[in-house]
Amino acid sequence: MPISPIGLRRAGQGPAASAGLPARADILVVGGGLIGLSIAWRLAEAGRSVTVLERETLGAGASLAATGMLAPAAEHEPGSDALLPLALESLRRWPHFRDALQAASGLEIDYRQDGTLVVAIGRDEVERLRFRYDLQRRSGVAAEWLSGAEVRRREPMLRPTVTAGIACPLDHQVDPRLVMAALAAACARAGVTIGEGMPVTALDWAGGRVVGARTEAGWITAETVILATGAWSGEGGLLPEALALPVRPLKGQSLALRTTRRTGTLSGMVWTEQVHLAPKSDGHLIVGATVEDCGFRAGVTAGGLYALLEGARRVLPGVEEMEVEAVWSGYRPTSDDDAPIIDVLAPGLVAATGHHRNGYLLNPATADAVTALVLDGALPDYARAFGLGRFRDSQGIRATA
């Protein structure tokens, strides 16, 4: 049984191919995950020369470990009011992003518009679910309260003990493996140079401006450097203390079950208080994800897998007959307020990171915002609230509260 996400199949460029990196690019993107590749593709399509440097392999941090949920309604919770407009704006942009990406790559990404069912078992969970539903309604999010019988009519495989649910009809999902494969292909067709196994060890500063970056293979100069390094964005070394990014890793473990005609599967995403269940069109059922504030502690644990399987079995008894095909872990890039950081940090240096568990949902809005920032010199209105300055008090020191 592989201890990794179901593999990304593409014609890759490994460290040997990376030795031929150009000495100069218009744009240097540091980070070859979902956000970095999307920005690189958009800017290359706009005619800029773009190089992407990835410390490991494409998607190794969070992008291939994700479930692929585009679920602003199901994700909406207390404290996320400021993020909701960005989430809804990005979901609105997803169909265009999907069509453009599939056309540019020649690959499908399994974009599904099944909606999400958020379900509860027992009185305590129903009360908490009702609180969530009231919040959704006050925020204007499309949501419908369902009785247990109504939930089971929509998803007959769920246990009879499911006593209530919320239907979020406008939530969508994609398959992260297919999105990443399509982005790799689209970048290649657009002329993006990708160097894997190429961690950036330093930024090159001249006259208060970032003018490039250093790797083990040497210096690369660039007009603009874009930091899209995900969970590693808060690591020391690259940025001066005044520009330190309040981003940390939140580890998540997930697994993939192989469904068959005999086991059956779900028709759409189902969320519980413990797990998320996401059926994919190739027959996999993805179960995710744990939330572990443990730094970069790698690996899959027995406790993590037990929590996932027990959480799934609690609402979906059919999981007992499904084959476990893959298990893996990854690192969510989580900012201090769980919202992204999209900002000019210094002349020639842009950050696009900190998307927490909403990287796929927020991806089109982020890619479009950074593209506009680089090409036009300003962020669109919808992204202006997500700068680094929100973490600082009036004296310019990051707030700790």
N, C-alpha and C positions, 0 to 999 in steps of 0.2 A: 504494500500500500504506500503510495508516494506521500511523503511529508512535505507537500508543497501544493500551491494552487494548481488546478488543471492547466496544463501548459499553454503558453503563448506560442503559437506556431507561426513563424515568419522567417523571412530570409534576413538574419540578423547580421550586425557588424560587431564583432568581438574586439578584444583588446588588440589583436594583431592588425585588424583593419584600421584601428584608431591611430596607429602610428603615422598615418598619412593625413592627419588633421591639418587644415590650413593655418597659416600663421596669422591670418586676419579674417574677420567677419564683420558685417554690419551689426549683427545681433549675436550675442553669445548667451545661450540659455543654459543655466546650471541646474540640472535636474531633468531626468528623462522619464518622468511619470506622466500621468494623464494631463496635468496642468501644463507642464513644460512642453510636451509634444504638441498639445493643442495650440499653444501660443506660437511655437516654432512654425507649425504648418500655416497658421493664419498669416504670419508675417512673411513667410516665404511666398505664399500666394500673392501677397501685395508687392512682390518684387525685391524684397530684401534678401541679402545673403545671410544665412542662419547656420550656426553650428550649435549642436546640443552636446553637452558633456554630462555623462551619467556615472556616478561613483561605482555602481554595480552593473546590473542589467536593466533594460527598460521595464519599468513598472514594478521593480523589486520592493519598493517601500510599502506603499498602500494600494497602488492602482490595481494590481492583479489580485490582491487579497480582499478587495471590496466585494460587496453583493451587487452593486449597480443600481441602487434604489434612487429614483427621482421622485421623492415623496415629501413635498413641502407640507401637506396636510397631516400626514401621520407623524412627521418629525416635529410639528409645532408643539411646543411645550412652554410652561412658564419660564419667563426670562428670555425668550427668543423673539419677542415682538420686533426688535430692530432688524433682525435677520430675515424676517418673513417677506418683506417687499423684494429683497434681492433674490430670495429663493423662488418666488412666483415669477419674477422677471426672467430668471434663468430657465425655468421650466417653459415659459412662453417661447424662448429662443431655441429650445431643444429640437423641435421638428425641422427647422431650417438647418441647424447644425448637423442633424442626422442625415438629411438629404445631401448636403454638401459633402460630408465625410464619405458617405457611401459612393457618391459619384466620383470623388477624387481618388478613392482607394480601389473601387470595384468590389468591395466587400460589404456584406450585410452585418449589422450589429445587434440583431434580435431586439429591436425596440418594441416593447410591449406596453399597451395601454389598458391593462387589466384592472387598475385601481388597487387599493389596499384595504384589507379588513383588519382592524385592530380589535382583538377579542379579549374577553375576560371570563374567568372562572371564579365563582364564589362571590359573596356579598362585598367583601373588602375590595376586591379587584373591580367589581362593577361600580362601586362608589368612586374609585379613582378614575375609572374610565369615563364616568359621567362628568367629573370635573374637567377632564381633557376635552370632552365634547363641548361643554359650555364655553371653554376657552376658544375652541375652533370657531364656534358660532359667533362669539363676540368679535373675533378677528376677521370675520368674513370669509373663512375658508370653507370650501365645499365639503360637507360632511353630513351623514345621515345616521341617526340612531337606529339600531336593529335589536330585536329580541333574539334570544338564543335560537328559537325556531327559524327565524328569518336568516340568521347567520348560517345555520346548517342547510337551509335550502340552497344557499349560494355555494356552500362548500360542504357537500354531503359527507366527506371523509372525516370531518372534525368530530371530536367526541361529543356525546350528548350532554356532558357536563359544562360545555361552553354556554354561558348564560346570557351574554349580551355582546354587542359589537358596535363598532363605528365603521361605516363604509365611506371610504375616501375615493370617489370615482375618478378624480383628475390626477391621481398619483400614477406614475409610469415607472418602467424599469428598463435597463439594458443589460447586456452580458459584458462584463468588464474585459474578458479575454478577447472578445470580438472587437470591442472598441479600441483596445490597445493595438491589436493586429492591424486594424484599419488605419489608425493614426501612424503607425510605423510605415505602412505602405504609402499613405498620403504624403508623409514627410519625404520619403524617398523620391516619389514622383515630382514633388515640388523642388527638389534639389537641396534639401536640408542635409547637412553633414552630421552624422551621429557618431560619437565616440563613447563606447561603453568601457567599463573598468577604468574610468578616467576621473578620479576625484580631483576637485579643484583645491589646491593647497593654499592659495593666497590670491587676493585681488591686487591689481596694479593700479596705483593711484598716481595722478600727476596734477599738480595745481588744484587740489581739492576735488578732482573729478576721477571717477573710475574709468580706466581706459583699456581694461582687459583683465586677464586672469592667468594664473600659473597652474600647470599640471606637471606631472612627472615627465611628460614629453616635451615640456618647454612652455614658453609664454604664447598666449593668443591675444592679440589686440582686437578691440571692438569699440564701436560707437556707443553701444548700450549693452550692459550685462543685466540679465534677468535672473534673479534668484527664485527658483521654483523647486527648492530642495526638501519640501515636505517636512517630515518629522525631524529632519536634521537641521532645519532652519535656525533653531535656537542654540545649536552647538557653537562653542567659542572658536576663535581662530580666524575666521574670515572678516568679521565685522568689528569695528571699534565699539567700545562699551556704549557710547552714546547712541549707536544704531542697533543695539542688541534687540533681537526679535523675541517676544515672549511666546515662544512655541515649544512644546514638549511632546514626546511620543506617548500615545495611549495604545498599548498593545491590544490586539484583538485576535482571538482564535476562531476559526470557522471550519466547516467541513462540507463536503459534497456527497450527497446520496444519489445512487443510480436507481431511478424508478423504472418500472416495467408495466406492461398492461395488467399484470396480476396484482402488483402493489398499488397501482393507481398513483395519482399525484394531485396537487392543488391546481385550480384554474387561475389563481392569481396570488399576489403576496398576502401573507398572513403574519401579523405581528401579535406577540404576547408581551407580557411584562418581562419575560425571560429571554426570548429569542425572536428572530425574524426568519421567516421561511419564504424563499423566493424560487418558484419553479422556472426553469429555463426551457427553451424550445427544443434543446437537444436531449431532454430527458433527465437532466440533473435537477436535484432539489438542493439549493444552497441553504445551509443553516448557519446563522451567525447572530451576533458575534459577542464574545466576551469583552469586557472593558476592564483593563488592568493597568493601573498607574505604577508601572514597575521599570520605567526606563527602557533601554534597549536590551531587555533580557529575552533572548531568542528562544524559539522552540515551542513545541506543542506539549501540553501537560495532560496527565490523566484527569485532573480536576476540571480543566477547561473542557475537555471532550465530554466528560460526564455531565457537566452543566448544560452543554448544548444538546446532547441526546435526550437527557431527562426533560429539558424544557420543550423539545419538539414532541416527545412521546406524550407529554401531558395533554396536548391538544390534538395530536395526530397519531393515533395508534398504529397506522400503517407503516411508520418508520421502522418498526421492529423487523419487517421483512425486506427492507431496502438495503442494498449493499453499500457499505462505506467505501467510496472510491478515492477520496483524497481528503487530507486534513492539512491545515496550514495556519500560519500566524503572520501578522503584519502590524504596522505602526501607523495609527491615525496621527496626522499633524494637527495638534490641538493648541489653539491660542488661549490666552488667559480668559477670554470671554466666549470661546467656542465659535468665533466668527473669523472669516478670512482677513488677511492683511494684504491689501492691494495698494501700493504706494510707491512714490519716488523717494528712496532713502537718501540719495545724494545725486548730484549731477552724474548722469551715465549709469545709475544703478537703480533698478526697479525690483520690488519684491512682489511675489504672488504665491502666498503660502497660508498655512493655518486654517485649512478648510474643515478640520475636524472630521466628522463622519459624512459630510455633505459634498465631498469632492466631485462626484459625478453629477449631482444635482446642480451645483454652482459652476460647473465647468464652462458652458457656453458664455455665460455672463462674464466670467473671469477672463476668458480668452479674448472676447470682444473688447472688454475694458482695457486690458493691457495693450492690445493692438492699437486701439484709439490713442492711448497714452503715448505710445512710441511714435506713431505716425503723425498725430495731430497735436501732441504736447499737452493734452488734458484728459482727465478721466471723464466718462459720461456721468451724468447726474446720479444714476442709480448706484454707482460704486464709490462716490465721494465720502461716504460715511465710514469707510473701512480702511482708513489710513492708520499708520503707526501712532499718530498723535493722540488717538483716543485713549491710549494707555498712559498718558502723561498728565500730571496735574498742572496747575497754572505756572509752576516754577520750571516746567520742562523735565520733571523727574517722573518716572513711571509710577503710577499709583499702585499701592499694594492691597487696597481694599477690594 
